[in-house]
Amino acid sequence: MLPRERANWFDTEGNLYVSPPNKPLSDSVVSLCVAQTDKTPLEAFARGSALDGIASRIETKSESGEGYRLTIDRVEDIAKELSLEIPYIRCRRKIEEIRAFLTHLERPRVVERNALRRAQEIAFEWNLPVAPSRRAMDPMDRANWHETEGCLSVGLQAFLSKSGAEFLISQFEIEPLQDFVAGCAKDGVACSVYRRAVATGVEYYARIRRLDQIALELAQEIPFLRSRKAMSQVKTFFDYIWMPRKRIRRNVDAARKVLGREPICEWVERASETSNSSKSIKRAPGGYFQPGR
């Protein structure tokens, strides 16, 4: 994964945990984690980080083995990773987490370790913005957000759509979704942002309803998809538009023309080829991914 892709995954599925300031430094913990049910994207994240000289490890998220978690827990590596991701961060809450990390580095210490000193040198060069910069998402960004915050429903599951399918990206911050919609508009895809009340407050979601528009968006995202869940949703949509019908509506015909008859397995193979090569990567003791020597 490129730093821009890793920033998208950190924005959506990641967490930068820093112990509260009132906790003694001897007991303080700092870690950057990204969680996901599918291991493949996390391995791509780890390989991309390793190519940039950053060590990480992947472990099962729970005793039941459901889900995986990628962790970067060395303070110098966290600073290196964030220095690459900060230009691409879109969520305000991630900027606040990074500020908490900076506050942790600034806390006075009796003895400063070399790793901490190097992390401070990296972090103090950051030009951390007050708020994330706004820019339209390209297909790679939108594919990342589809895999993490998106859902492509078909048939009875698409209860909000009369077309038989709907594509949703949900988020508690509206600005990233506005970036998603702006990127769709640049690529000719009709998409809008809505809001709805949920138990924890207000949630926003970007929505694509028409079959031909969903097909156009998927055609641009497919080369960048990695997770089995997203590819399974694409296959279900593909099977839905090509299922036999007594009467073929205009938007179904348009969706078929966009996606064509290409076997879904070829899409999966092409998507897997976008991951970074692991030839120069080795797994160090303790499960860490590190650059090859």
C-alpha positions in Angstrom: 0.0 0.0 0.0 1.1 3.5 -0.7 1.1 6.1 2.1 -2.1 7.7 0.7 -3.9 4.3 0.9 -2.6 3.7 4.4 -3.9 7.1 5.4 -7.4 6.1 4.2 -7.3 2.9 6.2 -6.1 4.7 9.3 -8.8 7.3 8.8 -11.5 4.7 8.7 -10.4 1.6 10.5 -7.5 2.9 12.5 -6.9 4.2 16.0 -3.9 6.0 17.5 -4.0 5.3 21.2 -2.1 7.5 23.6 -2.3 7.1 27.4 -3.9 10.1 29.2 -1.6 12.9 30.3 -2.3 12.2 34.0 -0.9 8.7 33.7 2.7 8.2 34.8 5.1 7.9 31.9 6.4 4.6 33.2 2.9 3.1 32.5 2.1 5.1 29.4 1.3 3.2 26.1 1.3 4.5 22.6 0.2 2.4 19.6 -1.2 2.8 16.1 -3.7 0.0 15.2 -5.8 -0.8 12.2 -8.4 -3.5 12.5 -10.2 -5.5 9.8 -12.0 -8.8 9.4 -10.0 -9.6 6.2 -6.3 -10.2 6.6 -5.3 -9.4 3.0 -5.6 -5.5 3.2 -3.6 -5.5 6.5 -0.9 -7.5 4.9 -0.8 -5.0 2.1 -0.6 -2.2 4.7 2.3 -4.0 6.5 4.2 -4.5 3.3 3.8 -0.9 2.3 5.0 0.2 5.7 7.9 -2.1 5.6 9.0 -0.7 2.3 9.1 2.7 4.0 11.3 1.3 6.8 8.4 0.9 9.4 8.0 -2.3 11.4 4.5 -3.6 12.2 2.8 -6.8 13.2 -0.5 -8.6 12.5 -2.3 -10.6 15.1 -5.8 -12.1 15.6 -8.2 -9.6 17.1 -9.8 -12.0 19.5 -9.5 -15.4 21.0 -12.2 -16.7 18.6 -9.9 -15.8 15.7 -12.5 -13.4 14.2 -10.8 -10.4 12.7 -7.2 -9.2 12.6 -5.3 -6.2 14.0 -2.2 -4.5 12.6 -0.2 -2.7 15.2 2.7 -0.3 15.1 3.9 0.2 18.7 7.4 1.6 18.4 7.3 5.3 19.0 9.8 6.1 16.2 7.9 3.9 13.7 4.6 5.6 14.6 6.2 9.0 14.0 7.6 7.8 10.6 4.2 6.4 9.6 2.3 9.5 10.6 4.8 11.8 8.8 3.8 9.9 5.6 0.1 9.9 6.2 -0.6 13.4 7.5 -0.9 15.1 4.1 -3.7 12.7 3.2 -5.7 12.6 6.5 -9.4 13.6 6.0 -11.0 13.1 9.4 -10.9 15.7 12.2 -10.8 13.1 14.9 -7.6 11.7 13.5 -6.0 15.1 13.6 -6.9 15.3 17.3 -5.4 11.8 17.9 -2.2 13.0 16.3 -2.2 16.1 18.5 -2.4 13.9 21.5 0.6 11.9 20.3 2.5 15.2 19.9 1.6 16.2 23.5 2.9 12.8 24.7 6.2 13.4 23.0 6.5 16.8 24.6 6.0 15.5 28.2 9.2 16.1 30.2 11.3 13.1 31.0 14.2 12.4 33.3 15.9 10.2 30.7 15.1 10.3 27.0 15.7 7.1 25.0 17.3 7.4 21.6 14.1 6.1 19.9 12.0 8.8 21.6 14.5 11.4 20.6 14.4 10.3 17.0 10.6 10.3 17.1 10.6 13.9 18.5 12.9 15.0 15.7 10.5 13.6 13.1 7.3 14.8 14.7 8.5 18.4 15.5 9.0 18.9 11.7 5.3 18.3 11.0 3.2 21.1 9.9 0.0 19.8 11.4 -3.1 21.6 10.0 -5.9 22.8 12.2 -8.3 20.9 10.1 -7.8 18.4 7.3 -7.5 19.8 3.8 -10.4 19.1 1.5 -9.8 17.5 -1.9 -11.8 15.3 -4.2 -11.2 11.6 -3.9 -9.9 9.7 -6.9 -10.9 6.1 -7.7 -8.2 4.7 -5.5 -9.3 6.7 -2.5 -13.0 5.8 -3.1 -12.1 2.1 -3.3 -10.4 2.3 0.1 -13.4 4.0 1.6 -15.7 1.4 -0.1 -13.7 -1.4 1.6 -13.8 0.2 5.0 -17.0 2.3 5.4 -19.0 1.1 2.4 -21.7 -1.4 1.6 -23.1 -2.5 -1.8 -26.5 -4.0 -1.3 -28.5 -5.9 -3.9 -32.0 -7.3 -4.0 -34.1 -7.3 -0.8 -31.1 -5.9 1.1 -31.3 -2.6 -0.9 -34.4 -1.4 1.0 -33.7 2.2 0.2 -33.6 1.9 -3.5 -36.2 1.1 -6.2 -33.5 0.1 -8.7 -32.8 -3.1 -6.7 -29.3 -2.0 -5.6 -27.7 0.8 -3.6 -24.1 1.8 -2.8 -23.6 3.5 0.6 -20.6 5.0 2.3 -21.4 6.0 5.9 -19.4 8.3 8.3 -20.0 10.5 11.3 -18.1 13.4 9.7 -19.6 14.9 6.6 -16.5 16.4 5.1 -14.9 13.1 3.9 -18.2 12.2 2.2 -18.3 15.5 0.5 -14.8 14.6 -0.9 -16.2 11.3 -2.0 -19.1 13.0 -3.8 -16.8 15.5 -5.4 -14.6 12.7 -6.7 -17.6 10.9 -8.1 -18.8 14.0 -9.9 -15.4 14.5 -11.5 -15.7 11.0 -12.9 -19.3 11.3 -14.1 -20.9 9.4 -11.3 -24.1 10.8 -9.7 -23.8 10.6 -5.9 -25.4 12.6 -3.0 -24.9 13.0 0.8 -27.7 12.5 3.2 -28.1 12.4 7.0 -29.9 10.2 9.4 -30.4 9.9 13.2 -28.7 7.0 14.9 -28.4 6.0 18.6 -25.1 7.8 19.0 -26.2 11.0 17.2 -26.2 12.0 13.6 -24.6 9.9 10.8 -24.0 10.9 7.2 -23.9 8.7 4.2 -23.1 9.1 0.5 -25.5 7.2 -1.7 -25.5 6.0 -5.3 -28.8 4.6 -6.4 -29.0 4.0 -10.2 -27.7 0.7 -11.5 -25.7 2.3 -14.3 -24.1 4.8 -11.9 -23.2 2.0 -9.5 -21.6 0.1 -12.4 -19.7 3.1 -13.5 -18.3 3.6 -10.0 -17.4 0.0 -9.6 -15.6 -0.1 -12.9 -13.3 2.6 -11.6 -12.8 1.1 -8.2 -12.2 -2.6 -9.1 -8.5 -2.3 -9.9 -7.8 -1.0 -6.4 -10.0 -3.4 -4.3 -8.3 -5.9 -2.0 -10.8 -7.3 0.5 -12.8 -10.4 -0.2 -15.9 -8.8 1.2 -15.8 -5.9 -1.3 -15.1 -8.3 -4.2 -17.9 -10.5 -3.1 -20.3 -7.5 -3.2 -19.1 -6.7 -6.7 -19.7 -10.3 -7.8 -23.2 -10.2 -6.4 -23.9 -7.0 -8.2 -22.5 -8.4 -11.4 -24.7 -11.5 -11.1 -27.7 -9.3 -10.4 -27.4 -7.2 -13.5 -26.8 -10.2 -15.7 -29.6 -12.4 -14.3 -32.3 -13.3 -16.9 -35.2 -10.8 -17.2 -38.4 -10.6 -19.2 -37.8 -7.0 -19.8 -34.4 -5.2 -19.7 -34.7 -1.7 -18.4 -32.5 1.1 -19.7 -30.4 1.4 -16.6 -29.8 -2.4 -16.5 -28.7 -2.3 -20.1 -26.4 0.6 -19.4 -24.9 -1.2 -16.4 -24.2 -4.3 -18.5 -22.4 -2.2 -21.1 -20.2 -0.6 -18.5 -19.1 -3.9 -16.7 -19.4 -6.2 -19.7 -19.1 -10.0 -19.4 -15.6 -10.2 -18.1 -15.4 -13.0 -15.5 -15.3 -11.8 -12.0 -12.3 -14.1 -11.2 -10.1 -11.9 -13.6 -11.1 -8.8 -11.6 -10.0 -10.6 -8.4 -6.6 -11.5 -9.9 -6.1 -8.0 -11.2 -7.0 -6.5 -7.8 -4.5 -8.7 -6.1 -1.8 -7.6 -8.4 -2.1 -4.0 -7.2 -0.7 -5.0 -3.8 3.0 -4.3 -3.2 5.3 -7.2 -4.0 6.5 -9.1 -0.9 9.8 -10.2 -2.5 11.9 -7.7 -0.5 10.0 -8.2 2.7 10.7 -10.5 5.6 9.0 -11.2 8.8 11.2 -10.5 11.8 11.0 -12.3 15.2 7.9 -11.3 17.1 5.8 -11.1 13.9 7.1 -7.7 12.7 7.2 -6.9 9.0 10.5 -5.3 8.1 12.4 -4.4 4.9 14.7 -7.1 3.5 18.3 -6.6 4.2 
